[in-house]
Amino acid sequence: MTPVVGSDDGTQYHKDFTLSITKALGDQLAAALRGLDRAPLAEENIARLKEKPGVYQLHLNGEFVYVGKADKSLPTRLRNHLRKISGRRNISLDEMAFSCLYVAEDFSALAPEQLLITYYKDNGEIPWNNNGFGNKDPGRQRDSTVLKRNHFDVLFPIDLDRPIEGLQAGKVTLQELLETIKVGLPYNFRYGKSAEFKTRSVHVPAVGMTADEVFQLVSAEIPTKWQVAALMGYVIMYDDSPIEYKSAWQYYRKGQPIGAVPEAEPAGDMESDPSDLSE
């Protein structure tokens, strides 16, 4: 640990002394993580972890791409990442690996993930910490945002060919179907509310239907002023048809899928969402 010294007037008989404790902690955390083996990002490996807080690293095809923390539970946090990646195109869970360190609960006050981010950014690593990977639902006001070309959602868009978990065949209300979709997809599905959804019946023809198939079904049942829009990172449904979204690549109107070409801005760093690093 090297102290930082200096004086304001350039003379040598008086100087300030600053001990960089936080830098030392960041260096030690990085060294400890570097000494760990990596495990595939799979449920069987996550299940072996203790329900404790900690910091972790994610690797894609051997490349170190993300560092984060879990304030309460490392397994919960890593399962969130596993589920998110499972619903994306251009990437496979087989390509992902992780390593982690347990830390004391009061250690989170020192923001260990920020110490690691500072350390690794200086070395040009952790690209996913600046591309929106850890962000949760940005909210309605951000639906029209144009994403940058290196944004996680642009690199790895949502997979509409993924089956919806928990879907049952038979007659249900539209509201029940929407709730099943929201729970059964590994990416966010946000929709507006309507009393009509609670009384309108929908027939689900089969289990194992994909998101694409179910959104066609839903769009045939909702009023004509409503539409489903698949953005790069999530799906929305509102009564705003035929408004178009700059980051949408698929619409569903009147039972039909309508393709679109999303816009994208030049690559660059993005602001981190507060949810980007912890639970």
C-alpha positions in Angstrom: 0.0 0.0 0.0 1.7 3.2 -1.1 0.8 6.5 0.6 0.1 9.6 -1.5 2.2 12.6 -0.4 2.4 16.1 -1.6 2.6 19.8 -0.7 0.8 22.9 -1.9 3.7 25.2 -2.3 6.4 22.8 -3.6 8.6 23.0 -0.5 10.0 19.8 1.0 9.7 20.4 4.7 5.9 20.0 5.0 3.6 17.6 3.2 0.1 16.0 3.4 -0.1 12.3 4.1 -3.0 10.2 2.7 -3.4 6.5 3.1 -5.5 5.0 0.4 -7.4 2.3 2.3 -10.1 1.9 -0.3 -7.6 1.3 -3.1 -6.0 -1.4 -1.0 -9.3 -3.1 -0.4 -10.1 -3.0 -4.1 -6.7 -4.5 -5.0 -7.2 -7.3 -2.4 -10.7 -8.1 -3.6 -9.5 -8.3 -7.2 -6.6 -10.5 -6.2 -8.9 -12.8 -4.2 -11.3 -13.2 -7.1 -8.5 -13.7 -9.5 -7.4 -16.7 -7.5 -10.7 -18.5 -7.8 -11.8 -21.1 -10.3 -14.8 -20.5 -12.5 -18.0 -22.5 -12.6 -20.5 -22.6 -15.4 -23.5 -20.4 -14.8 -25.9 -23.2 -14.1 -28.4 -24.0 -11.4 -26.5 -27.0 -10.1 -23.5 -24.7 -9.3 -25.5 -21.9 -7.9 -27.4 -24.3 -5.6 -24.1 -25.1 -3.9 -23.6 -21.5 -2.8 -24.3 -20.2 0.7 -27.2 -17.7 1.2 -24.8 -14.9 2.0 -23.9 -11.5 0.6 -20.9 -11.1 -1.6 -19.3 -9.9 -4.8 -19.0 -11.9 -8.0 -17.6 -11.9 -11.6 -19.2 -13.1 -14.8 -17.2 -14.4 -17.8 -18.4 -14.8 -21.4 -16.3 -17.3 -23.4 -13.4 -16.7 -21.0 -13.7 -12.9 -21.2 -14.3 -11.1 -17.9 -17.4 -9.0 -18.6 -19.1 -8.0 -15.4 -18.6 -7.5 -11.7 -21.4 -7.1 -9.2 -22.5 -7.5 -5.6 -25.4 -9.2 -3.7 -26.3 -7.4 -0.5 -28.3 -10.3 0.8 -28.0 -13.5 -1.3 -25.4 -14.4 -4.0 -27.5 -17.3 -5.2 -30.6 -15.1 -5.8 -28.5 -12.5 -7.6 -26.8 -15.1 -9.9 -30.1 -16.8 -10.6 -31.5 -13.5 -11.8 -28.6 -13.3 -14.3 -29.0 -16.9 -15.4 -32.7 -16.3 -16.1 -32.1 -13.0 -18.0 -29.4 -14.6 -20.2 -31.6 -17.6 -20.9 -34.1 -15.4 -22.7 -31.6 -13.8 -25.1 -30.5 -14.3 -28.6 -26.9 -14.4 -29.8 -25.7 -15.8 -26.4 -25.9 -19.2 -24.6 -25.7 -20.1 -20.9 -23.0 -22.6 -22.0 -20.8 -19.6 -22.7 -21.2 -18.1 -19.2 -19.1 -18.8 -16.1 -18.9 -17.1 -12.7 -16.8 -16.9 -9.5 -17.7 -15.2 -6.2 -16.6 -14.2 -2.8 -18.7 -14.1 0.4 -18.3 -10.8 2.4 -19.6 -9.7 5.8 -22.9 -7.9 5.7 -21.5 -4.6 7.0 -18.8 -4.8 4.3 -21.4 -3.5 1.8 -21.2 -0.1 3.3 -17.7 0.2 1.7 -19.3 -0.4 -1.7 -17.0 -3.3 -2.6 -18.4 -3.5 -6.2 -17.4 0.1 -6.8 -13.8 -0.6 -5.6 -13.7 -3.5 -8.1 -15.2 -1.4 -10.9 -12.6 1.2 -10.4 -9.8 -1.4 -10.4 -11.0 -3.2 -13.5 -11.9 -0.1 -15.5 -8.4 1.0 -15.2 -7.4 -2.2 -17.0 -10.1 -1.9 -19.7 -12.2 -4.8 -18.5 -15.9 -5.4 -17.4 -17.7 -4.1 -20.6 -21.1 -5.2 -19.3 -20.8 -2.8 -16.3 -21.3 0.1 -18.8 -23.8 -1.4 -21.3 -27.0 -1.8 -19.4 -26.7 -5.5 -18.6 -27.7 -5.2 -14.9 -30.5 -2.6 -15.4 -34.1 -3.6 -14.5 -37.3 -2.1 -16.1 -36.4 1.5 -17.1 -40.0 2.5 -16.9 -42.5 3.9 -19.3 -40.7 7.2 -19.8 -37.7 5.3 -21.3 -39.6 3.2 -23.8 -38.8 5.5 -26.7 -35.1 5.7 -25.9 -32.7 4.9 -28.8 -30.1 2.4 -27.5 -26.4 2.5 -28.3 -25.0 -0.2 -30.5 -23.0 -1.8 -27.7 -26.0 -1.8 -25.3 -26.6 -5.3 -23.9 -30.1 -5.4 -25.3 -28.8 -4.5 -28.8 -26.1 -7.2 -28.7 -28.4 -9.8 -27.2 -32.1 -9.0 -27.9 -34.9 -10.9 -26.3 -35.9 -14.2 -27.7 -39.5 -14.3 -28.8 -39.2 -18.0 -29.8 -38.9 -19.0 -26.1 -41.8 -21.0 -24.7 -43.7 -19.3 -21.9 -43.3 -21.2 -18.6 -46.4 -22.1 -16.7 -48.8 -21.7 -19.7 -51.8 -24.0 -19.5 -54.1 -24.9 -22.4 -57.8 -24.0 -22.0 -60.1 -21.0 -21.4 -58.8 -18.1 -19.2 -59.5 -14.5 -18.9 -57.2 -12.1 -20.8 -56.0 -10.7 -17.5 -55.0 -14.2 -16.3 -53.1 -14.8 -19.5 -51.3 -11.5 -19.2 -50.2 -12.4 -15.7 -49.0 -15.8 -16.8 -47.0 -14.2 -19.6 -45.4 -11.8 -17.2 -44.3 -14.5 -14.8 -43.4 -17.0 -17.4 -40.9 -15.0 -19.4 -37.2 -14.4 -18.5 -37.5 -10.7 -19.6 -39.9 -8.0 -18.6 -43.5 -7.7 -20.0 -45.1 -4.5 -18.9 -48.7 -3.6 -19.9 -51.4 -1.1 -19.3 -54.5 -1.9 -17.2 -58.1 -2.3 -18.4 -61.2 -3.6 -16.6 -62.1 -5.2 -19.9 -59.2 -7.7 -19.6 -60.8 -9.2 -16.5 -64.0 -10.2 -18.4 -62.7 -11.1 -21.8 -62.2 -14.8 -22.3 -59.3 -16.3 -24.3 -58.7 -19.8 -25.5 -55.1 -21.0 -25.2 -54.8 -23.8 -27.7 -51.8 -25.6 -26.4 -49.0 -25.6 -23.7 -45.5 -24.9 -24.9 -46.5 -21.9 -27.0 -43.8 -19.4 -27.7 -43.9 -15.8 -26.7 -44.3 -14.9 -30.4 -47.4 -17.2 -30.7 -49.0 -16.0 -27.5 -48.5 -12.3 -28.3 -50.2 -12.9 -31.6 -53.1 -14.5 -29.7 -53.2 -11.6 -27.2 -53.1 -8.9 -29.9 -56.1 -10.6 -31.6 -58.1 -10.2 -28.3 -57.2 -6.7 -27.2 -59.1 -3.6 -28.5 -57.8 -2.3 -31.8 -56.3 0.8 -30.3 -54.0 -1.5 -28.2 -50.8 -3.0 -29.5 -47.9 -5.2 -28.3 -44.4 -3.9 -29.0 -41.3 -6.1 -28.6 -38.4 -3.7 -27.8 -34.8 -4.9 -27.8 -34.8 -5.8 -24.1 -38.5 -6.2 -23.0 -42.1 -6.2 -24.3 -44.8 -3.6 -23.7 -48.5 -3.5 -24.3 -50.4 -0.2 -24.3 -53.4 1.5 -26.0 -51.2 3.6 -28.3 -51.5 1.9 -31.7 -50.1 2.7 -34.2 -47.4 4.7 -32.4 -44.0 3.2 -33.1 -41.0 2.9 -30.8 -37.4 3.6 -31.9 -36.0 0.4 -30.3 -38.8 -1.9 -31.3 -38.1 -4.8 -33.7 -41.6 -6.5 -33.7 -45.2 -5.3 -33.2 -48.3 -7.3 -32.7 -51.6 -5.8 -34.0 -54.9 -7.5 -34.6 -53.4 -10.9 -34.3 -50.5 -10.3 -36.7 -46.7 -9.9 -36.2 -45.2 -6.8 -37.9 -41.5 -6.6 -38.2 -39.5 -3.4 -37.7 -36.0 -2.2 -37.9 -34.8 -0.7 -34.6 -32.7 2.4 -34.5 -29.3 2.5 -32.7 -26.9 5.2 -31.7 -23.1 4.9 -31.9 -21.4 2.8 -29.3 -20.4 4.4 -26.0 -20.6 4.2 -22.2 -24.0 4.3 -20.6 -25.2 5.6 -17.3 -25.5 2.8 -14.7 -29.0 2.2 -13.3 -29.1 2.1 -9.5 -30.2 -1.5 -9.7 -27.2 -2.3 -11.9 -25.0 -3.7 -9.1 -27.1 -5.2 -6.4 -30.4 -6.7 -5.5 
